[in-house]
C-alpha cells in the first residue's frame, strides 16, 4: 500500500554515490515527505514495469507521488530541492532551464557515479529504516 501524501524516491540501491544522496535527503527532509526504494527492489521493479520503463536502467532517479506524477533525472533533482525547501529551494529554480541541457549534465554525473562514490557504507538508523520501501 502506498501513501498518497508521500513522495517516493527510486534510486540505484547498489550505488554508493546514490546512497550518499539518499542519506543527505534523509538528513535534510525535516518534514519527512520522502520514502525511498531501490530500483532493484520488488517495489522498484514493479514501479518501472507498470510504466513500461526499462528495468535494467539504474542510472536514472525517479521521483513519484502516487496518483500524481513522476519525474526523472534533473527534473526530479530540482523537485527534491524544492520540496526540501529552505536554502535548497534556490536549486529548484534551475528547473526552468531546458531539460536537454540539465539532463545532459545529469547523464555525465550518472555515467561516472560509481567512480564518484566514497568508500563509506550508508547504514540507516532504525528510525530512518522505516522510510525505506522494499516490498
N, C-alpha and C positions, 0 to 999 in steps of 0.2 A: 504494500500500500504506500502510495506516495503522498507527500504533504504538499498541497497546492499553495501553501504560504511560503515555501522554501525554494531556493534556487539550488539546483543540483549541478555540481561541477564534475565533469568526467575528464579524467586525465590518465596519462600513461603511468600506471602503478609501479612499473619496473624502472622508471627513470628517476635518478637522484635529483636532477635539475627540477623536474616536475614536482617531486615530493618536497623539495625545498620551498617552492612557491605555495604548495598546499599548506605547509606549516606556517608560512608567512601570512596567508589569508586567515588561518585559524587564529593566529595571534592578533590580527587586526580587525576581525569580524566581531565587534563588540555586541552587535545585535543578534548574533547567531542566525544570520539569514541563509548561510550556505550549508549544504550537506555535500559529501564527497563520495565519489565512486570511481574506482579504477575502470578504465575501458576494458580491461581483461576480465573483470568480474562478470558473473552471470547477469547482474543488473545492467552493467555497462554494455555487454554484448546484446542484450535484449533491446536496450535503447537504440543501438545502432541498427539492428535488424528491423525494428519497427519503422525506421525512417529510410530504409534501403541505403544506409551509409556503409562504407567499407569497414568490415570488422577487423581487418588486419592493419589498417592505417591508424597508428597510435601516436603520431606526431601532432595531431590536432586536438586542441582542448575544446570542449563543448560546455556551454552554459545553458541550462534548460530550466524552465519553470513549467510545471505540469498544467496542462490546459491552456498554455500560452504559447511560448515561443522557444526557439533555441538559437543561440548564436555560436559562431565558431571563430577560431583564430584571434586576430587582433580585435575584432568587434566584441568578442567575449571578454578579452582582457580589459578593454575600455569600460565595458559594462560592469565588470567586477570592481574596478576602481571607483566608478560612480556609486555603486551600492555600498561600498565601504565608507564613502563619504569623507568628511574632514579634508585633510590636506591631499588625500588620494583622489578626490573628486576632480582636481585640476587635470589629471591624466585622462579623465573621461572625455574631455573636450577634444581630444585627438580623434574621436570617433567621427568627426566631421570631415576628416581627410578621406580621400578616396581609398576604398578597400584594396584596390590593386597595388597601391603604394604601401599601406600599412601591413597588408598580408605578405608582401614581398619580404619585408624585414622580419616579420614573424617567421616565415619559412626558413630564412637563414638561421635564426636562433634555433628553430626546431631541428634543423638538419644537424647542428652541432651540439645539441642539448646534452648528449651523453658525455662529450668532452668537457662541457661546462659544469657538469655535476661535481660537487665536492665529494670527498670520501666519507663524509659523515652520514650515518643512517638516521632517518627520522623515525622515532618511535612515539606515537601519540600517547598522551596521558589517558587514563581510564575515562575521564570526562570528555576529552576530545574524541576518543574512540566511538562514543555514542553518536557522533555526527558523520560516521562513515557508513555507507550503504554497500553491503556486499552480498546481498541475496539475489 
